[in-house]
Amino acid sequence: MEQSEVLKRVIGILTEASEMQRQAVEDDGGTAEADGSIVTSLLNETMPHIAIPGDATVEEMAALVGREVGGAVEQLVGAFTLAFIALAQIHDSGQQDVTSSDVLQDLALRAEELSADDDGPEDSL
């Protein structure tokens, strides 16, 4: 999955979580419980399917899984980090006229523009 697509999915998760929190506060003043299905879906889409040879040693299996999963984890961490930094910069600047939803929407638009401009799966934001 391209990095820009991973970023858009992360933004979707953060947006949905924010909306769930807002509704929970409006409904009963409490906090929302996270819906694990959106995170599970993201993990299922970003994690590679790994074919492990039947005669692989434990060391070979660990190296294969580490190599294959490592890139996907880097993409996820990078996307969450980028979203966090964008939100933190607005928060730290004290801009009260910009909401977290505004920041995430802008970030999603930037990701869409980058994915339209890039040809290959090696996007970086």
Backbone bond lengths (Angstrom), bond angles and torsions (degrees), N, CA, C in turn:
res aa  C-N    CA-C-N  psi(-1)  N-CA   C-N-CA  omega(-1)  CA-C   N-CA-C  phi
1 M - - - 1.442 - - 1.528 107.66 -
2 E 1.326 116.42 138.10 1.457 120.82 179.89 1.526 110.77 -68.31
3 Q 1.323 116.39 149.79 1.457 121.41 -179.39 1.522 111.56 -58.50
4 S 1.321 117.65 -39.29 1.469 119.08 179.99 1.524 111.24 -64.44
5 E 1.325 117.58 -35.28 1.460 121.11 177.42 1.526 110.63 -69.06
6 V 1.314 117.25 -40.47 1.469 120.95 176.09 1.526 109.38 -60.69
7 L 1.329 116.76 -44.35 1.464 120.67 179.26 1.524 110.53 -60.75
8 K 1.314 117.82 -43.81 1.469 120.14 179.40 1.523 111.36 -62.64
9 R 1.327 117.34 -38.14 1.474 120.29 177.67 1.526 110.95 -67.51
10 V 1.323 117.25 -40.14 1.471 121.12 177.45 1.529 109.52 -62.96
11 I 1.320 117.08 -43.29 1.461 120.98 178.07 1.529 109.81 -60.99
12 G 1.314 117.06 -39.34 1.459 120.58 176.92 1.523 111.91 -61.85
13 I 1.316 116.39 -42.38 1.471 120.79 178.06 1.525 110.18 -62.88
14 L 1.324 117.00 -46.41 1.462 120.35 -179.52 1.531 111.49 -65.06
15 T 1.316 116.63 -39.31 1.467 120.93 178.60 1.521 110.61 -65.17
16 E 1.316 116.80 -44.86 1.464 120.47 179.21 1.523 111.04 -64.77
17 A 1.314 117.12 -41.76 1.462 120.43 178.39 1.525 111.07 -62.81
18 S 1.314 116.92 -40.00 1.462 121.33 178.26 1.524 110.74 -64.02
19 E 1.308 116.70 -42.83 1.462 121.08 178.86 1.527 111.21 -65.17
20 M 1.329 117.11 -41.59 1.459 120.83 177.65 1.527 110.47 -61.75
21 Q 1.321 117.22 -41.40 1.454 121.63 178.63 1.524 110.66 -64.27
22 R 1.322 116.63 -44.26 1.469 121.01 179.47 1.518 110.76 -60.26
23 Q 1.330 116.88 -45.30 1.460 120.70 -179.86 1.524 111.67 -65.69
24 A 1.315 117.60 -38.99 1.459 120.75 179.64 1.521 110.79 -63.72
25 V 1.318 116.76 -40.66 1.457 120.77 179.21 1.525 110.10 -67.00
26 E 1.331 116.96 -42.05 1.462 120.71 178.75 1.524 111.70 -65.41
27 D 1.329 117.19 -40.29 1.460 121.46 -175.22 1.515 113.05 -72.53
28 D 1.326 117.45 -48.44 1.458 118.31 -174.46 1.529 114.40 -142.84
29 G 1.310 116.59 9.74 1.457 118.97 178.77 1.513 114.41 75.58
30 G 1.330 117.35 6.47 1.459 121.69 -178.08 1.507 112.07 -96.48
31 T 1.302 113.82 -162.04 1.458 120.04 177.51 1.519 109.15 -117.92
32 A 1.302 115.63 151.01 1.457 121.27 -178.37 1.514 110.72 -82.46
33 E 1.306 115.11 146.71 1.464 119.54 171.82 1.517 107.57 -90.01
34 A 1.314 116.46 136.35 1.463 121.28 -177.51 1.521 110.48 -66.48
35 D 1.318 114.59 141.26 1.462 121.38 177.01 1.521 107.43 -89.68
36 G 1.324 116.35 107.55 1.452 121.56 -177.35 1.509 113.99 -67.40
37 S 1.327 117.78 -17.17 1.459 119.29 -176.03 1.522 112.11 -67.18
38 I 1.331 118.90 -32.97 1.460 119.26 179.70 1.523 110.88 -72.27
39 V 1.309 116.54 -35.09 1.465 120.16 177.12 1.521 109.72 -70.75
40 T 1.322 117.14 -43.25 1.469 121.40 178.14 1.522 110.53 -59.76
41 S 1.315 116.13 -42.37 1.462 120.49 178.27 1.525 111.04 -61.08
42 L 1.330 116.63 -44.57 1.465 120.31 178.47 1.519 110.95 -61.41
43 L 1.322 116.62 -44.85 1.465 119.99 179.50 1.525 111.27 -62.67
44 N 1.327 116.98 -42.23 1.464 120.31 179.20 1.523 112.00 -62.70
45 E 1.318 116.53 -33.55 1.462 120.11 -179.08 1.524 112.65 -80.97
46 T 1.317 117.48 -30.00 1.464 119.08 -175.57 1.521 114.04 -95.18
47 M 1.317 117.00 -26.79 1.461 119.02 -179.34 1.526 110.26 -77.70
48 P 1.316 116.41 135.87 1.469 119.89 -178.77 1.529 111.31 -73.84
49 H 1.303 114.46 154.37 1.462 119.87 172.36 1.524 106.33 -88.72
50 I 1.320 116.01 127.71 1.457 120.91 -172.34 1.521 109.53 -114.21
51 A 1.320 115.50 126.39 1.463 121.04 174.22 1.530 107.53 -97.60
52 I 1.316 115.41 115.70 1.464 120.35 -179.01 1.520 108.36 -103.55
53 P 1.331 116.79 121.71 1.467 119.85 178.87 1.532 110.52 -58.90
54 G 1.297 116.34 142.67 1.453 121.84 -178.87 1.517 113.82 -60.91
55 D 1.325 117.02 -27.67 1.461 119.87 -178.20 1.537 112.69 -96.82
56 A 1.336 117.59 12.79 1.465 120.87 -178.92 1.524 110.31 -69.80
57 T 1.328 114.41 139.66 1.466 119.37 174.89 1.524 108.57 -78.04
58 V 1.313 116.17 168.72 1.456 120.95 178.46 1.531 110.00 -59.75
59 E 1.325 116.20 -41.38 1.462 120.56 -179.83 1.520 111.36 -64.89
60 E 1.332 116.78 -42.52 1.468 120.62 178.58 1.527 110.53 -65.18
61 M 1.331 116.30 -40.24 1.456 121.19 178.96 1.533 110.28 -63.37
62 A 1.319 116.54 -45.58 1.468 120.92 -179.94 1.526 110.77 -62.66
63 A 1.326 117.17 -42.30 1.465 121.03 179.31 1.525 110.80 -64.47
64 L 1.319 116.93 -42.67 1.463 121.66 -179.77 1.527 110.76 -63.92
65 V 1.316 116.80 -48.86 1.468 120.87 -179.55 1.530 110.10 -63.95
66 G 1.310 117.06 -44.11 1.460 120.81 178.91 1.517 112.26 -59.47
67 R 1.314 116.30 -44.22 1.462 121.28 -179.42 1.523 110.82 -66.29
68 E 1.318 117.14 -46.01 1.460 121.22 -176.17 1.530 112.64 -72.28
69 V 1.310 117.19 -42.48 1.463 121.20 -176.64 1.523 111.19 -79.55
70 G 1.324 116.68 -29.25 1.461 120.72 -177.13 1.515 113.89 -54.78
71 G 1.315 117.59 -44.17 1.467 120.89 -179.60 1.516 112.48 -64.41
72 A 1.322 116.65 -40.67 1.463 120.55 179.71 1.531 110.73 -67.19
73 V 1.322 116.36 -40.25 1.465 119.98 178.34 1.524 109.70 -64.92
74 E 1.325 117.36 -40.56 1.464 120.52 177.25 1.523 111.06 -59.75
75 Q 1.337 117.22 -41.46 1.464 120.50 177.99 1.525 111.15 -61.28
76 L 1.319 116.66 -46.58 1.463 120.76 -179.01 1.521 111.62 -63.77
77 V 1.321 116.32 -47.40 1.462 120.12 -179.81 1.531 109.65 -62.66
78 G 1.318 116.82 -41.47 1.465 120.43 178.55 1.519 112.23 -61.14
79 A 1.325 117.05 -42.50 1.468 120.91 -179.59 1.521 111.26 -67.29
80 F 1.340 117.41 -45.97 1.464 119.76 178.18 1.528 110.99 -64.32
81 T 1.328 117.34 -37.30 1.460 121.27 179.22 1.518 110.89 -65.09
82 L 1.327 116.64 -44.62 1.464 120.64 179.32 1.523 110.68 -61.77
83 A 1.319 117.44 -43.58 1.468 120.75 178.77 1.531 110.11 -63.94
84 F 1.322 116.83 -43.54 1.470 120.24 179.19 1.527 110.56 -60.61
85 I 1.315 117.28 -46.32 1.464 120.88 -178.04 1.528 110.66 -62.31
86 A 1.330 116.99 -42.73 1.465 120.26 179.21 1.529 110.46 -61.57
87 L 1.330 116.71 -43.87 1.462 120.35 178.96 1.533 111.38 -67.91
88 A 1.326 116.79 -41.67 1.459 120.69 -178.61 1.524 111.83 -65.49
89 Q 1.319 117.31 -38.09 1.463 119.87 -179.85 1.522 111.36 -62.45
90 I 1.320 116.83 -42.72 1.464 120.21 178.34 1.528 109.63 -66.43
91 H 1.305 116.57 -44.62 1.472 120.23 179.03 1.523 110.90 -59.18
92 D 1.326 116.05 -49.33 1.460 120.66 -176.51 1.524 112.77 -67.21
93 S 1.339 116.77 -26.30 1.467 119.71 179.97 1.525 111.44 -76.32
94 G 1.329 116.97 -14.71 1.460 120.75 178.49 1.514 114.15 79.90
95 Q 1.320 117.61 11.25 1.461 120.53 179.59 1.529 109.42 -69.12
96 Q 1.306 115.67 110.33 1.450 119.30 -177.37 1.520 113.10 -91.36
97 D 1.320 116.86 -8.60 1.461 119.79 -179.90 1.532 112.02 -91.39
98 V 1.332 117.74 1.30 1.455 122.57 179.13 1.523 108.37 -116.62
99 T 1.331 116.40 123.65 1.464 120.44 179.96 1.527 110.14 -91.81
100 S 1.317 115.27 165.48 1.465 119.12 175.77 1.526 110.26 -62.17
101 S 1.326 117.25 -34.41 1.469 120.35 176.64 1.518 111.15 -62.43
102 D 1.334 116.70 -39.62 1.469 120.89 177.10 1.528 110.85 -60.95
103 V 1.324 115.72 -44.03 1.465 120.97 -178.86 1.524 110.27 -63.56
104 L 1.332 116.72 -46.48 1.472 120.29 -179.76 1.527 111.52 -64.98
105 Q 1.330 116.55 -38.72 1.461 119.59 178.50 1.529 110.77 -64.05
106 D 1.328 117.01 -43.31 1.464 120.97 177.54 1.524 111.02 -62.14
107 L 1.315 116.32 -42.48 1.464 120.83 178.81 1.526 111.13 -63.55
108 A 1.321 117.11 -39.78 1.467 121.27 177.91 1.528 110.98 -64.69
109 L 1.316 116.59 -40.30 1.469 119.89 177.69 1.525 111.29 -64.73
110 R 1.335 116.35 -40.57 1.469 120.20 177.35 1.527 110.54 -63.72
111 A 1.330 117.02 -40.40 1.465 120.90 178.51 1.518 110.39 -64.33
112 E 1.314 116.92 -39.89 1.472 121.28 178.97 1.528 110.57 -64.06
113 E 1.330 116.40 -43.14 1.465 120.63 178.29 1.521 110.89 -62.24
114 L 1.327 116.76 -42.73 1.465 120.19 -179.68 1.522 111.50 -66.02
115 S 1.326 117.20 -39.23 1.464 119.32 -179.06 1.520 110.23 -69.72
116 A 1.318 118.35 -30.11 1.464 121.36 177.60 1.529 111.06 -72.53
117 D 1.345 115.93 -30.51 1.470 120.89 -178.90 1.518 113.22 -82.49
118 D 1.328 117.78 -26.50 1.465 121.74 -174.58 1.514 111.40 -92.25
119 D 1.309 114.67 147.90 1.464 120.69 -179.57 1.505 113.17 -94.27
120 G 1.336 117.28 -38.79 1.457 120.86 -168.34 1.501 113.93 -108.73
121 P 1.359 115.63 175.85 1.465 121.24 -178.62 1.514 114.03 -79.75
122 E 1.308 118.56 4.62 1.466 120.52 -176.97 1.519 110.59 -98.63
123 D 1.318 117.66 37.20 1.464 121.89 178.17 1.517 109.60 -58.49
124 S 1.308 114.71 150.46 1.460 119.21 168.80 1.519 107.13 -143.45
125 L 1.319 115.61 139.18 1.456 120.14 -178.79 1.497 110.55 -107.97
